[in-house]
Amino acid sequence: MTTRSPRDGTVCAPPGSDQLVTSDQLSPDSASAGLHDAHRGAGSFDWARAGIELLRARGFTVKVAATIDEADAAEEQQLRALLDADGIPREDQLVRRVARTGFAEHGVQLTIDALWPEPTLAADGGWWHPVGVADPAMQVASTPLPLATTLAVIHATINAGGADRATALQAFRCT
């Protein structure tokens, strides 16, 4: 996580952090403002592009996690070309399809049985994966703390007797 100084706009580590932050992840979902802004809001493409430029200028490693609808699959090549031109290595370019969660009426169907966990904490609890925070079936704890509760439920679910976790290895990664 990085913060921006309200006085001069500099990007820095969180207050009180004793570790230097060297990477950040952004989510440009298109190689052009039209499609990206339609999903993320007017002007957000320009903000994402400015963020990439600023972070790279300050020496940060920039990683990208993009979500592209199956109907816009051709957009992936254009986005990768843009990111290649920005000097972002392919291993730092994560492109995934839209998940059918939240307001999405179509996309990849994700469930605890078919999704490798990425434990996520929110004000209202612990969740199996960040893409599932709008899905009550993916909530694994009713409070975010203690973290041990969330991790214990996830661990027990993964190790449940007779469960076949092979399909979960087709992870829908967010990082």
Contacts in CASP RR format, 6 or more apart in sequence:
PFRMAT RR
TARGET T0000
AUTHOR 0000-0000-0000
METHOD contacts of the structure
MODEL  1
MTTRSPRDGTVCAPPGSDQLVTSDQLSPDSASAGLHDAHRGAGSFDWARA
GIELLRARGFTVKVAATIDEADAAEEQQLRALLDADGIPREDQLVRRVAR
TGFAEHGVQLTIDALWPEPTLAADGGWWHPVGVADPAMQVASTPLPLATT
LAVIHATINAGGADRATALQAFRCT
1 14 0 8 1.000
1 21 0 8 1.000
1 24 0 8 1.000
2 11 0 8 1.000
2 12 0 8 1.000
2 13 0 8 1.000
2 14 0 8 1.000
2 21 0 8 1.000
2 24 0 8 1.000
2 55 0 8 1.000
2 60 0 8 1.000
3 11 0 8 1.000
3 12 0 8 1.000
3 13 0 8 1.000
3 14 0 8 1.000
3 15 0 8 1.000
4 10 0 8 1.000
4 11 0 8 1.000
5 11 0 8 1.000
5 12 0 8 1.000
10 58 0 8 1.000
11 54 0 8 1.000
11 55 0 8 1.000
11 58 0 8 1.000
11 60 0 8 1.000
12 21 0 8 1.000
13 19 0 8 1.000
13 20 0 8 1.000
13 21 0 8 1.000
14 21 0 8 1.000
21 60 0 8 1.000
22 59 0 8 1.000
22 60 0 8 1.000
22 61 0 8 1.000
23 60 0 8 1.000
23 61 0 8 1.000
23 62 0 8 1.000
23 63 0 8 1.000
24 55 0 8 1.000
24 60 0 8 1.000
24 61 0 8 1.000
24 62 0 8 1.000
24 63 0 8 1.000
25 62 0 8 1.000
25 63 0 8 1.000
25 64 0 8 1.000
25 65 0 8 1.000
25 175 0 8 1.000
26 48 0 8 1.000
26 51 0 8 1.000
26 52 0 8 1.000
26 55 0 8 1.000
26 62 0 8 1.000
26 63 0 8 1.000
26 64 0 8 1.000
26 65 0 8 1.000
27 40 0 8 1.000
27 48 0 8 1.000
27 64 0 8 1.000
27 65 0 8 1.000
27 66 0 8 1.000
27 67 0 8 1.000
28 36 0 8 1.000
28 45 0 8 1.000
28 48 0 8 1.000
28 49 0 8 1.000
28 52 0 8 1.000
28 64 0 8 1.000
28 66 0 8 1.000
28 79 0 8 1.000
28 82 0 8 1.000
28 83 0 8 1.000
29 35 0 8 1.000
29 36 0 8 1.000
29 39 0 8 1.000
29 40 0 8 1.000
29 66 0 8 1.000
29 67 0 8 1.000
29 68 0 8 1.000
29 79 0 8 1.000
30 36 0 8 1.000
30 39 0 8 1.000
30 45 0 8 1.000
30 66 0 8 1.000
30 68 0 8 1.000
30 72 0 8 1.000
30 75 0 8 1.000
30 78 0 8 1.000
30 79 0 8 1.000
31 75 0 8 1.000
31 78 0 8 1.000
31 79 0 8 1.000
31 81 0 8 1.000
31 82 0 8 1.000
32 45 0 8 1.000
32 78 0 8 1.000
33 43 0 8 1.000
33 45 0 8 1.000
33 46 0 8 1.000
34 45 0 8 1.000
35 72 0 8 1.000
35 75 0 8 1.000
36 44 0 8 1.000
36 45 0 8 1.000
36 48 0 8 1.000
37 43 0 8 1.000
37 44 0 8 1.000
37 45 0 8 1.000
39 67 0 8 1.000
40 48 0 8 1.000
52 62 0 8 1.000
52 64 0 8 1.000
52 86 0 8 1.000
52 88 0 8 1.000
55 62 0 8 1.000
56 62 0 8 1.000
56 86 0 8 1.000
56 87 0 8 1.000
61 92 0 8 1.000
62 86 0 8 1.000
62 88 0 8 1.000
62 92 0 8 1.000
63 88 0 8 1.000
63 92 0 8 1.000
63 93 0 8 1.000
63 94 0 8 1.000
63 175 0 8 1.000
64 83 0 8 1.000
64 88 0 8 1.000
64 92 0 8 1.000
64 93 0 8 1.000
64 94 0 8 1.000
65 94 0 8 1.000
65 96 0 8 1.000
65 173 0 8 1.000
65 174 0 8 1.000
65 175 0 8 1.000
66 76 0 8 1.000
66 79 0 8 1.000
66 93 0 8 1.000
66 94 0 8 1.000
66 95 0 8 1.000
66 96 0 8 1.000
67 95 0 8 1.000
67 96 0 8 1.000
67 97 0 8 1.000
67 98 0 8 1.000
67 99 0 8 1.000
68 75 0 8 1.000
68 76 0 8 1.000
68 79 0 8 1.000
68 95 0 8 1.000
68 96 0 8 1.000
68 97 0 8 1.000
68 98 0 8 1.000
69 97 0 8 1.000
69 98 0 8 1.000
69 107 0 8 1.000
70 97 0 8 1.000
70 98 0 8 1.000
70 106 0 8 1.000
70 107 0 8 1.000
76 95 0 8 1.000
79 95 0 8 1.000
80 90 0 8 1.000
80 93 0 8 1.000
80 95 0 8 1.000
83 93 0 8 1.000
84 90 0 8 1.000
94 173 0 8 1.000
94 174 0 8 1.000
94 175 0 8 1.000
96 108 0 8 1.000
96 172 0 8 1.000
96 173 0 8 1.000
97 107 0 8 1.000
97 108 0 8 1.000
98 104 0 8 1.000
98 106 0 8 1.000
98 107 0 8 1.000
98 108 0 8 1.000
99 107 0 8 1.000
99 108 0 8 1.000
99 109 0 8 1.000
99 110 0 8 1.000
99 131 0 8 1.000
99 132 0 8 1.000
99 172 0 8 1.000
100 106 0 8 1.000
100 107 0 8 1.000
100 108 0 8 1.000
100 109 0 8 1.000
100 110 0 8 1.000
101 110 0 8 1.000
101 131 0 8 1.000
101 132 0 8 1.000
101 134 0 8 1.000
101 135 0 8 1.000
102 134 0 8 1.000
102 135 0 8 1.000
108 172 0 8 1.000
110 129 0 8 1.000
110 131 0 8 1.000
110 132 0 8 1.000
110 172 0 8 1.000
111 137 0 8 1.000
111 138 0 8 1.000
112 128 0 8 1.000
112 137 0 8 1.000
112 138 0 8 1.000
112 157 0 8 1.000
113 163 0 8 1.000
113 167 0 8 1.000
113 168 0 8 1.000
114 167 0 8 1.000
114 168 0 8 1.000
114 170 0 8 1.000
115 128 0 8 1.000
115 129 0 8 1.000
115 131 0 8 1.000
115 168 0 8 1.000
115 171 0 8 1.000
115 172 0 8 1.000
116 129 0 8 1.000
116 168 0 8 1.000
116 169 0 8 1.000
116 171 0 8 1.000
116 172 0 8 1.000
117 128 0 8 1.000
117 129 0 8 1.000
117 154 0 8 1.000
117 158 0 8 1.000
118 128 0 8 1.000
118 129 0 8 1.000
118 130 0 8 1.000
118 173 0 8 1.000
118 174 0 8 1.000
118 175 0 8 1.000
119 126 0 8 1.000
119 127 0 8 1.000
119 128 0 8 1.000
119 147 0 8 1.000
119 150 0 8 1.000
119 151 0 8 1.000
119 154 0 8 1.000
120 126 0 8 1.000
120 127 0 8 1.000
120 128 0 8 1.000
120 129 0 8 1.000
120 130 0 8 1.000
120 132 0 8 1.000
120 133 0 8 1.000
121 127 0 8 1.000
121 144 0 8 1.000
121 145 0 8 1.000
121 147 0 8 1.000
121 150 0 8 1.000
122 133 0 8 1.000
122 144 0 8 1.000
123 144 0 8 1.000
124 139 0 8 1.000
124 142 0 8 1.000
124 144 0 8 1.000
125 139 0 8 1.000
125 141 0 8 1.000
125 142 0 8 1.000
125 143 0 8 1.000
125 144 0 8 1.000
125 150 0 8 1.000
126 139 0 8 1.000
126 140 0 8 1.000
126 141 0 8 1.000
126 142 0 8 1.000
126 143 0 8 1.000
126 144 0 8 1.000
126 149 0 8 1.000
126 150 0 8 1.000
127 133 0 8 1.000
127 138 0 8 1.000
127 139 0 8 1.000
127 140 0 8 1.000
127 150 0 8 1.000
128 138 0 8 1.000
128 139 0 8 1.000
128 140 0 8 1.000
128 154 0 8 1.000
128 157 0 8 1.000
129 138 0 8 1.000
129 172 0 8 1.000
129 174 0 8 1.000
130 174 0 8 1.000
131 172 0 8 1.000
131 174 0 8 1.000
132 138 0 8 1.000
140 150 0 8 1.000
140 153 0 8 1.000
140 154 0 8 1.000
140 157 0 8 1.000
141 149 0 8 1.000
141 150 0 8 1.000
141 153 0 8 1.000
143 149 0 8 1.000
144 150 0 8 1.000
157 163 0 8 1.000
158 165 0 8 1.000
END
